Amino acid sequence: MTMQIIFESRDADGAKMRDFSEQRVRFVLRRLTASVPRAKVQFSDVNGPRGGVDKRCQVELKTESVGTVVIASLARDWRTALDRSLTRATRVLTRSLQRVQKPVRDRSPKLALDS
């Protein structure tokens, strides 16, 4: 099953990051591909040409079991913003999946076996 990746950018420099972003998303989520049928990456430049810590990357991961995980990060450059968003999104998603898949513990008393 392949993951659908949607890329959006309101910034011309951000649009140049399309191929890199798709490769990065596939690599980072390679173990979670079965749980994440769709990922969306959005880039926007908050301050415009003024510069500073203004590159915003929002990652949205849609899943069947835990719903949608949305994480946004700000950084000085597109790559750092993407990596921060993906790192946090995978951490949140992994934790959520573990919570859903947590086995029910057997609370019945154990019987001591005689030897």
Backbone as XML, in Angstrom:
<?xml version="1.0"?>
<chain id="A" units="angstrom">
  <residue number="1" name="MET">
    <atom name="N" x="0.849" y="-1.186" z="0.000"/>
    <atom name="CA" x="0.000" y="0.000" z="0.000"/>
    <atom name="C" x="0.889" y="1.241" z="0.000"/>
  </residue>
  <residue number="2" name="THR">
    <atom name="N" x="0.645" y="2.149" z="-0.926"/>
    <atom name="CA" x="1.456" y="3.358" z="-0.987"/>
    <atom name="C" x="0.746" y="4.516" z="-0.298"/>
  </residue>
  <residue number="3" name="MET">
    <atom name="N" x="1.535" y="5.385" z="0.248"/>
    <atom name="CA" x="1.008" y="6.543" z="0.945"/>
    <atom name="C" x="0.817" y="7.691" z="-0.043"/>
  </residue>
  <residue number="4" name="GLN">
    <atom name="N" x="-0.343" y="8.338" z="0.038"/>
    <atom name="CA" x="-0.592" y="9.512" z="-0.794"/>
    <atom name="C" x="-0.004" y="10.717" z="-0.061"/>
  </residue>
  <residue number="5" name="ILE">
    <atom name="N" x="0.838" y="11.493" z="-0.753"/>
    <atom name="CA" x="1.440" y="12.677" z="-0.156"/>
    <atom name="C" x="0.976" y="13.903" z="-0.927"/>
  </residue>
  <residue number="6" name="ILE">
    <atom name="N" x="0.364" y="14.825" z="-0.211"/>
    <atom name="CA" x="-0.120" y="16.069" z="-0.810"/>
    <atom name="C" x="0.833" y="17.172" z="-0.364"/>
  </residue>
  <residue number="7" name="PHE">
    <atom name="N" x="1.303" y="17.963" z="-1.312"/>
    <atom name="CA" x="2.247" y="19.039" z="-1.008"/>
    <atom name="C" x="1.640" y="20.368" z="-1.424"/>
  </residue>
  <residue number="8" name="GLU">
    <atom name="N" x="1.687" y="21.346" z="-0.538"/>
    <atom name="CA" x="1.203" y="22.693" z="-0.850"/>
    <atom name="C" x="2.225" y="23.711" z="-0.370"/>
  </residue>
  <residue number="9" name="SER">
    <atom name="N" x="2.445" y="24.749" z="-1.189"/>
    <atom name="CA" x="3.323" y="25.836" z="-0.768"/>
    <atom name="C" x="2.835" y="27.146" z="-1.366"/>
  </residue>
  <residue number="10" name="ARG">
    <atom name="N" x="2.756" y="28.156" z="-0.517"/>
    <atom name="CA" x="2.362" y="29.491" z="-0.991"/>
    <atom name="C" x="3.583" y="30.310" z="-1.388"/>
  </residue>
  <residue number="11" name="ASP">
    <atom name="N" x="4.765" y="29.707" z="-1.200"/>
    <atom name="CA" x="6.019" y="30.415" z="-1.443"/>
    <atom name="C" x="6.786" y="29.728" z="-2.575"/>
  </residue>
  <residue number="12" name="ALA">
    <atom name="N" x="7.354" y="30.512" z="-3.476"/>
    <atom name="CA" x="8.074" y="29.949" z="-4.624"/>
    <atom name="C" x="9.275" y="29.119" z="-4.181"/>
  </residue>
  <residue number="13" name="ASP">
    <atom name="N" x="10.026" y="29.596" z="-3.174"/>
    <atom name="CA" x="11.180" y="28.837" z="-2.675"/>
    <atom name="C" x="10.717" y="27.554" z="-1.988"/>
  </residue>
  <residue number="14" name="GLY">
    <atom name="N" x="9.591" y="27.626" z="-1.308"/>
    <atom name="CA" x="9.036" y="26.437" z="-0.659"/>
    <atom name="C" x="8.608" y="25.398" z="-1.680"/>
  </residue>
  <residue number="15" name="ALA">
    <atom name="N" x="8.086" y="25.848" z="-2.813"/>
    <atom name="CA" x="7.628" y="24.935" z="-3.868"/>
    <atom name="C" x="8.784" y="24.116" z="-4.432"/>
  </residue>
  <residue number="16" name="LYS">
    <atom name="N" x="9.988" y="24.660" z="-4.383"/>
    <atom name="CA" x="11.167" y="23.929" z="-4.868"/>
    <atom name="C" x="11.499" y="22.736" z="-3.971"/>
  </residue>
  <residue number="17" name="MET">
    <atom name="N" x="10.904" y="22.703" z="-2.799"/>
    <atom name="CA" x="11.165" y="21.635" z="-1.830"/>
    <atom name="C" x="10.236" y="20.438" z="-2.006"/>
  </residue>
  <residue number="18" name="ARG">
    <atom name="N" x="9.385" y="20.455" z="-3.024"/>
    <atom name="CA" x="8.379" y="19.393" z="-3.203"/>
    <atom name="C" x="8.992" y="17.992" z="-3.217"/>
  </residue>
  <residue number="19" name="ASP">
    <atom name="N" x="9.929" y="17.735" z="-4.127"/>
    <atom name="CA" x="10.504" y="16.394" z="-4.266"/>
    <atom name="C" x="11.230" y="15.962" z="-2.996"/>
  </residue>
  <residue number="20" name="PHE">
    <atom name="N" x="12.027" y="16.871" z="-2.438"/>
    <atom name="CA" x="12.750" y="16.556" z="-1.205"/>
    <atom name="C" x="11.771" y="16.223" z="-0.078"/>
  </residue>
  <residue number="21" name="SER">
    <atom name="N" x="10.706" y="17.017" z="0.032"/>
    <atom name="CA" x="9.714" y="16.817" z="1.097"/>
    <atom name="C" x="9.041" y="15.451" z="0.971"/>
  </residue>
  <residue number="22" name="GLU">
    <atom name="N" x="8.670" y="15.084" z="-0.238"/>
    <atom name="CA" x="8.025" y="13.788" z="-0.452"/>
    <atom name="C" x="8.966" y="12.642" z="-0.080"/>
  </residue>
  <residue number="23" name="GLN">
    <atom name="N" x="10.230" y="12.736" z="-0.485"/>
    <atom name="CA" x="11.210" y="11.702" z="-0.136"/>
    <atom name="C" x="11.386" y="11.619" z="1.376"/>
  </residue>
  <residue number="24" name="ARG">
    <atom name="N" x="11.453" y="12.773" z="2.006"/>
    <atom name="CA" x="11.663" y="12.830" z="3.460"/>
    <atom name="C" x="10.479" y="12.218" z="4.210"/>
  </residue>
  <residue number="25" name="VAL">
    <atom name="N" x="9.253" y="12.548" z="3.770"/>
    <atom name="CA" x="8.045" y="12.008" z="4.409"/>
    <atom name="C" x="8.026" y="10.487" z="4.262"/>
  </residue>
  <residue number="26" name="ARG">
    <atom name="N" x="8.302" y="9.988" z="3.072"/>
    <atom name="CA" x="8.307" y="8.530" z="2.854"/>
    <atom name="C" x="9.364" y="7.843" z="3.732"/>
  </residue>
  <residue number="27" name="PHE">
    <atom name="N" x="10.544" y="8.467" z="3.842"/>
    <atom name="CA" x="11.606" y="7.872" z="4.636"/>
    <atom name="C" x="11.257" y="7.865" z="6.128"/>
  </residue>
  <residue number="28" name="VAL">
    <atom name="N" x="10.824" y="8.998" z="6.650"/>
    <atom name="CA" x="10.531" y="9.112" z="8.077"/>
    <atom name="C" x="9.359" y="8.228" z="8.489"/>
  </residue>
  <residue number="29" name="LEU">
    <atom name="N" x="8.359" y="8.102" z="7.608"/>
    <atom name="CA" x="7.161" y="7.329" z="7.943"/>
    <atom name="C" x="7.189" y="5.901" z="7.394"/>
  </residue>
  <residue number="30" name="ARG">
    <atom name="N" x="8.366" y="5.417" z="6.994"/>
    <atom name="CA" x="8.448" y="4.101" z="6.348"/>
    <atom name="C" x="7.881" y="2.981" z="7.213"/>
  </residue>
  <residue number="31" name="ARG">
    <atom name="N" x="8.036" y="3.066" z="8.528"/>
    <atom name="CA" x="7.512" y="2.013" z="9.411"/>
    <atom name="C" x="6.031" y="2.196" z="9.711"/>
  </residue>
  <residue number="32" name="LEU">
    <atom name="N" x="5.507" y="3.384" z="9.450"/>
    <atom name="CA" x="4.106" y="3.673" z="9.767"/>
    <atom name="C" x="3.234" y="3.739" z="8.514"/>
  </residue>
  <residue number="33" name="THR">
    <atom name="N" x="3.762" y="3.356" z="7.367"/>
    <atom name="CA" x="3.032" y="3.456" z="6.099"/>
    <atom name="C" x="1.686" y="2.750" z="6.146"/>
  </residue>
  <residue number="34" name="ALA">
    <atom name="N" x="1.616" y="1.613" z="6.805"/>
    <atom name="CA" x="0.358" y="0.868" z="6.893"/>
    <atom name="C" x="-0.697" y="1.643" z="7.691"/>
  </residue>
  <residue number="35" name="SER">
    <atom name="N" x="-0.268" y="2.468" z="8.629"/>
    <atom name="CA" x="-1.196" y="3.224" z="9.474"/>
    <atom name="C" x="-1.551" y="4.592" z="8.900"/>
  </residue>
  <residue number="36" name="VAL">
    <atom name="N" x="-0.729" y="5.099" z="7.988"/>
    <atom name="CA" x="-0.926" y="6.454" z="7.454"/>
    <atom name="C" x="-1.142" y="6.397" z="5.939"/>
  </residue>
  <residue number="37" name="PRO">
    <atom name="N" x="-2.400" y="6.339" z="5.493"/>
    <atom name="CA" x="-2.646" y="6.292" z="4.053"/>
    <atom name="C" x="-2.424" y="7.644" z="3.363"/>
  </residue>
  <residue number="38" name="ARG">
    <atom name="N" x="-2.496" y="8.747" z="4.145"/>
    <atom name="CA" x="-2.373" y="10.069" z="3.528"/>
    <atom name="C" x="-1.602" y="11.035" z="4.418"/>
  </residue>
  <residue number="39" name="ALA">
    <atom name="N" x="-0.669" y="11.755" z="3.809"/>
    <atom name="CA" x="0.102" y="12.769" z="4.513"/>
    <atom name="C" x="0.035" y="14.061" z="3.707"/>
  </residue>
  <residue number="40" name="LYS">
    <atom name="N" x="-0.057" y="15.178" z="4.411"/>
    <atom name="CA" x="-0.118" y="16.473" z="3.745"/>
    <atom name="C" x="0.962" y="17.371" z="4.341"/>
  </residue>
  <residue number="41" name="VAL">
    <atom name="N" x="1.736" y="18.024" z="3.466"/>
    <atom name="CA" x="2.794" y="18.932" z="3.896"/>
    <atom name="C" x="2.483" y="20.309" z="3.326"/>
  </residue>
  <residue number="42" name="GLN">
    <atom name="N" x="2.445" y="21.318" z="4.195"/>
    <atom name="CA" x="2.179" y="22.690" z="3.753"/>
    <atom name="C" x="3.321" y="23.597" z="4.199"/>
  </residue>
  <residue number="43" name="PHE">
    <atom name="N" x="3.856" y="24.359" z="3.266"/>
    <atom name="CA" x="4.894" y="25.343" z="3.573"/>
    <atom name="C" x="4.318" y="26.737" z="3.402"/>
  </residue>
  <residue number="44" name="SER">
    <atom name="N" x="4.667" y="27.639" z="4.324"/>
    <atom name="CA" x="4.300" y="29.050" z="4.157"/>
    <atom name="C" x="5.380" y="29.916" z="4.799"/>
  </residue>
  <residue number="45" name="ASP">
    <atom name="N" x="5.570" y="31.089" z="4.235"/>
    <atom name="CA" x="6.550" y="32.042" z="4.739"/>
    <atom name="C" x="5.772" y="33.090" z="5.529"/>
  </residue>
  <residue number="46" name="VAL">
    <atom name="N" x="5.915" y="33.068" z="6.849"/>
    <atom name="CA" x="5.095" y="33.902" z="7.724"/>
    <atom name="C" x="5.380" y="35.392" z="7.535"/>
  </residue>
  <residue number="47" name="ASN">
    <atom name="N" x="6.664" y="35.791" z="7.513"/>
    <atom name="CA" x="7.029" y="37.211" z="7.421"/>
    <atom name="C" x="7.222" y="37.720" z="6.005"/>
  </residue>
  <residue number="48" name="GLY">
    <atom name="N" x="7.198" y="36.845" z="5.032"/>
    <atom name="CA" x="7.480" y="37.280" z="3.671"/>
    <atom name="C" x="8.963" y="37.542" z="3.503"/>
  </residue>
  <residue number="49" name="PRO">
    <atom name="N" x="9.337" y="38.557" z="2.725"/>
    <atom name="CA" x="10.756" y="38.799" z="2.433"/>
    <atom name="C" x="11.563" y="39.381" z="3.595"/>
  </residue>
  <residue number="50" name="ARG">
    <atom name="N" x="10.932" y="39.677" z="4.731"/>
    <atom name="CA" x="11.662" y="40.299" z="5.849"/>
    <atom name="C" x="12.671" y="39.357" z="6.493"/>
  </residue>
  <residue number="51" name="GLY">
    <atom name="N" x="12.482" y="38.050" z="6.354"/>
    <atom name="CA" x="13.436" y="37.099" z="6.908"/>
    <atom name="C" x="13.153" y="36.766" z="8.365"/>
  </residue>
  <residue number="52" name="GLY">
    <atom name="N" x="14.124" y="36.125" z="8.996"/>
    <atom name="CA" x="13.964" y="35.715" z="10.390"/>
    <atom name="C" x="13.435" y="34.298" z="10.486"/>
  </residue>
  <residue number="53" name="VAL">
    <atom name="N" x="12.997" y="33.923" z="11.692"/>
    <atom name="CA" x="12.453" y="32.581" z="11.924"/>
    <atom name="C" x="11.013" y="32.606" z="11.439"/>
  </residue>
  <residue number="54" name="ASP">
    <atom name="N" x="10.844" y="32.382" z="10.147"/>
    <atom name="CA" x="9.508" y="32.589" z="9.575"/>
    <atom name="C" x="9.066" y="31.508" z="8.600"/>
  </residue>
  <residue number="55" name="LYS">
    <atom name="N" x="9.839" y="30.451" z="8.465"/>
    <atom name="CA" x="9.441" y="29.366" z="7.564"/>
    <atom name="C" x="8.554" y="28.412" z="8.362"/>
  </residue>
  <residue number="56" name="ARG">
    <atom name="N" x="7.313" y="28.255" z="7.927"/>
    <atom name="CA" x="6.357" y="27.420" z="8.661"/>
    <atom name="C" x="6.059" y="26.170" z="7.852"/>
  </residue>
  <residue number="57" name="CYS">
    <atom name="N" x="6.154" y="25.022" z="8.519"/>
    <atom name="CA" x="5.821" y="23.748" z="7.899"/>
    <atom name="C" x="4.751" y="23.073" z="8.738"/>
  </residue>
  <residue number="58" name="GLN">
    <atom name="N" x="3.649" y="22.725" z="8.096"/>
    <atom name="CA" x="2.588" y="21.990" z="8.782"/>
    <atom name="C" x="2.473" y="20.607" z="8.164"/>
  </residue>
  <residue number="59" name="VAL">
    <atom name="N" x="2.514" y="19.590" z="9.011"/>
    <atom name="CA" x="2.385" y="18.203" z="8.571"/>
    <atom name="C" x="1.089" y="17.660" z="9.140"/>
  </residue>
  <residue number="60" name="GLU">
    <atom name="N" x="0.282" y="17.081" z="8.248"/>
    <atom name="CA" x="-1.004" y="16.496" z="8.652"/>
    <atom name="C" x="-0.993" y="15.027" z="8.248"/>
  </residue>
  <residue number="61" name="LEU">
    <atom name="N" x="-1.130" y="14.146" z="9.240"/>
    <atom name="CA" x="-1.131" y="12.708" z="8.978"/>
    <atom name="C" x="-2.522" y="12.168" z="9.266"/>
  </residue>
  <residue number="62" name="LYS">
    <atom name="N" x="-3.158" y="11.588" z="8.242"/>
    <atom name="CA" x="-4.492" y="11.008" z="8.413"/>
    <atom name="C" x="-4.355" y="9.512" z="8.639"/>
  </residue>
  <residue number="63" name="THR">
    <atom name="N" x="-5.041" y="9.019" z="9.676"/>
    <atom name="CA" x="-5.005" y="7.590" z="9.978"/>
    <atom name="C" x="-6.419" y="7.070" z="10.156"/>
  </residue>
  <residue number="64" name="GLU">
    <atom name="N" x="-6.547" y="5.760" z="10.032"/>
    <atom name="CA" x="-7.845" y="5.106" z="10.231"/>
    <atom name="C" x="-8.140" y="4.955" z="11.720"/>
  </residue>
  <residue number="65" name="SER">
    <atom name="N" x="-7.118" y="4.596" z="12.498"/>
    <atom name="CA" x="-7.347" y="4.212" z="13.890"/>
    <atom name="C" x="-7.334" y="5.357" z="14.901"/>
  </residue>
  <residue number="66" name="VAL">
    <atom name="N" x="-6.470" y="6.358" z="14.714"/>
    <atom name="CA" x="-6.371" y="7.420" z="15.722"/>
    <atom name="C" x="-6.788" y="8.794" z="15.201"/>
  </residue>
  <residue number="67" name="GLY">
    <atom name="N" x="-7.307" y="8.864" z="13.994"/>
    <atom name="CA" x="-7.750" y="10.153" z="13.458"/>
    <atom name="C" x="-6.629" y="10.899" z="12.765"/>
  </residue>
  <residue number="68" name="THR">
    <atom name="N" x="-6.655" y="12.214" z="12.879"/>
    <atom name="CA" x="-5.686" y="13.068" z="12.190"/>
    <atom name="C" x="-4.730" y="13.706" z="13.184"/>
  </residue>
  <residue number="69" name="VAL">
    <atom name="N" x="-3.434" y="13.675" z="12.859"/>
    <atom name="CA" x="-2.409" y="14.322" z="13.667"/>
    <atom name="C" x="-1.900" y="15.510" z="12.861"/>
  </residue>
  <residue number="70" name="VAL">
    <atom name="N" x="-1.975" y="16.715" z="13.453"/>
    <atom name="CA" x="-1.514" y="17.928" z="12.775"/>
    <atom name="C" x="-0.458" y="18.602" z="13.640"/>
  </residue>
  <residue number="71" name="ILE">
    <atom name="N" x="0.720" y="18.833" z="13.057"/>
    <atom name="CA" x="1.834" y="19.463" z="13.769"/>
    <atom name="C" x="2.409" y="20.557" z="12.870"/>
  </residue>
  <residue number="72" name="ALA">
    <atom name="N" x="2.682" y="21.730" z="13.455"/>
    <atom name="CA" x="3.311" y="22.824" z="12.704"/>
    <atom name="C" x="4.570" y="23.268" z="13.431"/>
  </residue>
  <residue number="73" name="SER">
    <atom name="N" x="5.582" y="23.663" z="12.669"/>
    <atom name="CA" x="6.838" y="24.140" z="13.242"/>
    <atom name="C" x="7.327" y="25.359" z="12.487"/>
  </residue>
  <residue number="74" name="LEU">
    <atom name="N" x="8.015" y="26.239" z="13.213"/>
    <atom name="CA" x="8.651" y="27.408" z="12.620"/>
    <atom name="C" x="10.162" y="27.246" z="12.700"/>
  </residue>
  <residue number="75" name="ALA">
    <atom name="N" x="10.863" y="27.682" z="11.640"/>
    <atom name="CA" x="12.325" y="27.610" z="11.642"/>
    <atom name="C" x="12.878" y="28.659" z="10.672"/>
  </residue>
  <residue number="76" name="ARG">
    <atom name="N" x="14.193" y="28.772" z="10.643"/>
    <atom name="CA" x="14.840" y="29.730" z="9.728"/>
    <atom name="C" x="14.850" y="29.222" z="8.280"/>
  </residue>
  <residue number="77" name="ASP">
    <atom name="N" x="14.805" y="27.888" z="8.105"/>
    <atom name="CA" x="14.825" y="27.351" z="6.740"/>
    <atom name="C" x="13.795" y="26.227" z="6.610"/>
  </residue>
  <residue number="78" name="TRP">
    <atom name="N" x="13.446" y="25.905" z="5.360"/>
    <atom name="CA" x="12.391" y="24.935" z="5.068"/>
    <atom name="C" x="12.727" y="23.546" z="5.588"/>
  </residue>
  <residue number="79" name="ARG">
    <atom name="N" x="13.975" y="23.126" z="5.393"/>
    <atom name="CA" x="14.358" y="21.763" z="5.770"/>
    <atom name="C" x="14.230" y="21.534" z="7.278"/>
  </residue>
  <residue number="80" name="THR">
    <atom name="N" x="14.699" y="22.509" z="8.054"/>
    <atom name="CA" x="14.610" y="22.388" z="9.514"/>
    <atom name="C" x="13.152" y="22.362" z="9.966"/>
  </residue>
  <residue number="81" name="ALA">
    <atom name="N" x="12.333" y="23.219" z="9.370"/>
    <atom name="CA" x="10.906" y="23.255" z="9.721"/>
    <atom name="C" x="10.248" y="21.908" z="9.395"/>
  </residue>
  <residue number="82" name="LEU">
    <atom name="N" x="10.581" y="21.344" z="8.234"/>
    <atom name="CA" x="10.026" y="20.044" z="7.837"/>
    <atom name="C" x="10.473" y="18.944" z="8.803"/>
  </residue>
  <residue number="83" name="ASP">
    <atom name="N" x="11.769" y="18.900" z="9.107"/>
    <atom name="CA" x="12.285" y="17.860" z="9.995"/>
    <atom name="C" x="11.679" y="17.956" z="11.393"/>
  </residue>
  <residue number="84" name="ARG">
    <atom name="N" x="11.536" y="19.158" z="11.910"/>
    <atom name="CA" x="10.935" y="19.327" z="13.237"/>
    <atom name="C" x="9.480" y="18.852" z="13.241"/>
  </residue>
  <residue number="85" name="SER">
    <atom name="N" x="8.735" y="19.237" z="12.204"/>
    <atom name="CA" x="7.325" y="18.829" z="12.122"/>
    <atom name="C" x="7.194" y="17.318" z="12.012"/>
  </residue>
  <residue number="86" name="LEU">
    <atom name="N" x="8.016" y="16.702" z="11.163"/>
    <atom name="CA" x="7.948" y="15.249" z="10.988"/>
    <atom name="C" x="8.350" y="14.511" z="12.262"/>
  </residue>
  <residue number="87" name="THR">
    <atom name="N" x="9.365" y="15.002" z="12.944"/>
    <atom name="CA" x="9.809" y="14.362" z="14.182"/>
    <atom name="C" x="8.695" y="14.377" z="15.219"/>
  </residue>
  <residue number="88" name="ARG">
    <atom name="N" x="8.097" y="15.541" z="15.420"/>
    <atom name="CA" x="7.020" y="15.641" z="16.414"/>
    <atom name="C" x="5.789" y="14.849" z="15.998"/>
  </residue>
  <residue number="89" name="ALA">
    <atom name="N" x="5.452" y="14.905" z="14.707"/>
    <atom name="CA" x="4.257" y="14.197" z="14.227"/>
    <atom name="C" x="4.412" y="12.683" z="14.392"/>
  </residue>
  <residue number="90" name="THR">
    <atom name="N" x="5.584" y="12.143" z="14.072"/>
    <atom name="CA" x="5.777" y="10.699" z="14.221"/>
    <atom name="C" x="5.767" y="10.298" z="15.698"/>
  </residue>
  <residue number="91" name="ARG">
    <atom name="N" x="6.318" y="11.147" z="16.566"/>
    <atom name="CA" x="6.309" y="10.846" z="18.000"/>
    <atom name="C" x="4.875" y="10.809" z="18.529"/>
  </residue>
  <residue number="92" name="VAL">
    <atom name="N" x="4.082" y="11.819" z="18.169"/>
    <atom name="CA" x="2.681" y="11.875" z="18.613"/>
    <atom name="C" x="1.888" y="10.702" z="18.043"/>
  </residue>
  <residue number="93" name="LEU">
    <atom name="N" x="2.087" y="10.417" z="16.762"/>
    <atom name="CA" x="1.361" y="9.320" z="16.115"/>
    <atom name="C" x="1.732" y="7.969" z="16.728"/>
  </residue>
  <residue number="94" name="THR">
    <atom name="N" x="3.015" y="7.728" z="16.946"/>
    <atom name="CA" x="3.457" y="6.468" z="17.531"/>
    <atom name="C" x="2.853" y="6.285" z="18.921"/>
  </residue>
  <residue number="95" name="ARG">
    <atom name="N" x="2.879" y="7.346" z="19.724"/>
    <atom name="CA" x="2.305" y="7.273" z="21.068"/>
    <atom name="C" x="0.805" y="6.994" z="21.007"/>
  </residue>
  <residue number="96" name="SER">
    <atom name="N" x="0.104" y="7.662" z="20.092"/>
    <atom name="CA" x="-1.337" y="7.456" z="19.946"/>
    <atom name="C" x="-1.654" y="6.031" z="19.498"/>
  </residue>
  <residue number="97" name="LEU">
    <atom name="N" x="-0.870" y="5.510" z="18.562"/>
    <atom name="CA" x="-1.085" y="4.135" z="18.093"/>
    <atom name="C" x="-0.821" y="3.127" z="19.208"/>
  </residue>
  <residue number="98" name="GLN">
    <atom name="N" x="0.191" y="3.372" z="20.020"/>
    <atom name="CA" x="0.478" y="2.469" z="21.137"/>
    <atom name="C" x="-0.671" y="2.474" z="22.135"/>
  </residue>
  <residue number="99" name="ARG">
    <atom name="N" x="-1.260" y="3.645" z="22.366"/>
    <atom name="CA" x="-2.375" y="3.753" z="23.295"/>
    <atom name="C" x="-3.576" y="2.948" z="22.800"/>
  </residue>
  <residue number="100" name="VAL">
    <atom name="N" x="-3.836" y="3.031" z="21.489"/>
    <atom name="CA" x="-4.971" y="2.319" z="20.900"/>
    <atom name="C" x="-4.735" y="0.814" z="20.918"/>
  </residue>
  <residue number="101" name="GLN">
    <atom name="N" x="-3.507" y="0.394" z="20.661"/>
    <atom name="CA" x="-3.192" y="-1.029" z="20.545"/>
    <atom name="C" x="-2.784" y="-1.678" z="21.864"/>
  </residue>
  <residue number="102" name="LYS">
    <atom name="N" x="-2.838" y="-0.929" z="22.965"/>
    <atom name="CA" x="-2.392" y="-1.459" z="24.252"/>
    <atom name="C" x="-3.197" y="-2.703" z="24.636"/>
  </residue>
  <residue number="103" name="PRO">
    <atom name="N" x="-2.539" y="-3.801" z="24.949"/>
    <atom name="CA" x="-3.269" y="-5.026" z="25.307"/>
    <atom name="C" x="-3.936" y="-4.886" z="26.677"/>
  </residue>
  <residue number="104" name="VAL">
    <atom name="N" x="-5.048" y="-5.554" z="26.833"/>
    <atom name="CA" x="-5.742" y="-5.561" z="28.108"/>
    <atom name="C" x="-5.007" y="-6.538" z="29.019"/>
  </residue>
  <residue number="105" name="ARG">
    <atom name="N" x="-4.628" y="-6.050" z="30.184"/>
    <atom name="CA" x="-3.872" y="-6.917" z="31.107"/>
    <atom name="C" x="-4.808" y="-7.885" z="31.804"/>
  </residue>
  <residue number="106" name="ASP">
    <atom name="N" x="-4.312" y="-9.075" z="31.985"/>
    <atom name="CA" x="-5.081" y="-10.106" z="32.674"/>
    <atom name="C" x="-4.996" y="-9.847" z="34.176"/>
  </residue>
  <residue number="107" name="ARG">
    <atom name="N" x="-6.110" y="-9.533" z="34.799"/>
    <atom name="CA" x="-6.129" y="-9.191" z="36.217"/>
    <atom name="C" x="-6.504" y="-10.378" z="37.111"/>
  </residue>
  <residue number="108" name="SER">
    <atom name="N" x="-6.700" y="-11.554" z="36.523"/>
    <atom name="CA" x="-7.074" y="-12.710" z="37.332"/>
    <atom name="C" x="-5.870" y="-13.187" z="38.141"/>
  </residue>
  <residue number="109" name="PRO">
    <atom name="N" x="-6.115" y="-13.679" z="39.364"/>
    <atom name="CA" x="-4.989" y="-14.134" z="40.203"/>
    <atom name="C" x="-4.332" y="-15.374" z="39.598"/>
  </residue>
  <residue number="110" name="LYS">
    <atom name="N" x="-3.030" y="-15.411" z="39.678"/>
    <atom name="CA" x="-2.275" y="-16.536" z="39.147"/>
    <atom name="C" x="-2.252" y="-17.656" z="40.190"/>
  </residue>
  <residue number="111" name="LEU">
    <atom name="N" x="-2.415" y="-18.879" z="39.734"/>
    <atom name="CA" x="-2.391" y="-20.023" z="40.633"/>
    <atom name="C" x="-0.964" y="-20.545" z="40.753"/>
  </residue>
  <residue number="112" name="ALA">
    <atom name="N" x="-0.536" y="-20.793" z="41.967"/>
    <atom name="CA" x="0.802" y="-21.346" z="42.174"/>
    <atom name="C" x="0.764" y="-22.827" z="41.847"/>
  </residue>
  <residue number="113" name="LEU">
    <atom name="N" x="1.651" y="-23.278" z="41.007"/>
    <atom name="CA" x="1.709" y="-24.686" z="40.646"/>
    <atom name="C" x="2.630" y="-25.445" z="41.591"/>
  </residue>
  <residue number="114" name="ASP">
    <atom name="N" x="2.137" y="-26.593" z="42.056"/>
    <atom name="CA" x="2.987" y="-27.422" z="42.928"/>
    <atom name="C" x="3.973" y="-28.201" z="42.076"/>
  </residue>
  <residue number="115" name="SER">
    <atom name="N" x="5.211" y="-28.323" z="42.564"/>
    <atom name="CA" x="6.193" y="-29.066" z="41.794"/>
    <atom name="C" x="6.264" y="-30.501" z="42.227"/>
  </residue>
</chain>
